[in-house]
Amino acid sequence: SGDVNLVTLPGMLGAFTILENHAPIISALNKGVIIYKQGSVEHTLQIESGFVEISNNTITVCVENAK
């Protein structure tokens, strides 16, 4: 939770990046890595699968974490 500069997600058709003012979408996520930047700090999260919703500069992600 918090403000981020960008988020890269492992979509069903390949990775895609979300920036400020992105168009609203809902997408399924594949196994892979979520990358997000808070300022100059990059964070990663390995996932098995999930879904993402982008709307009004808010990204909501529901995922199953990798073990």
N, C-alpha and C positions, 0 to 999 in steps of 0.2 A: 504494500500500500504506500502511495506517495507519488510525488511529481517525478516524471521522467522526461528525457529528451527524445528518446526513440525506443521502440520495441521491435525486435525481429523474432518472428514466430515460424515454426515448422508447419506450413500449410500442407494440405493434401496434394497440391500440385507443385510444391516447392516452397522454399522460405520466402517470406515477404516482410517488409518493414513498414511500420506504422509511425508516422510523424504527426505533428500538431495539425489540426483541422482536417484529418483524414475523413473520407466519406464513410457513412455508417455501413457496417457489414457484420454478418455473423458467419463464422467459418469453423469447420472441424480442423483439428490439429493432429498431425502424425507424431510418431515417436521422433524425438530430436531434442534440440536445445532452444530454450527461450533466452534471448540476449536482451538486456535492457540497460540503458545508460541513465544514471542520475548524476548530472553535472559531467565531470570528466571520469567518473568511476563506472566501469562496466561490470555488470553482474550476469551470471548465467544460472540456468535451472534446467536440469535434464528431466524430460517428461516421457511418459509412455504414450499418452493420448490426451485429448481434451477438446474443448471448444473455446472460442473467443467471440466477444461482442464488442464492437467499437461504435460509440455513439456520443455526440456532444463532447468530444475531447476526453472521454472516459473509456478506458480499456478494462473489460472484465474478463478474466480468464479462469476457467474451471478445468483443472488437469489432474491426471493421475501421475504422481511422481515416480520416477524410475527408482528401482531398488538397488 
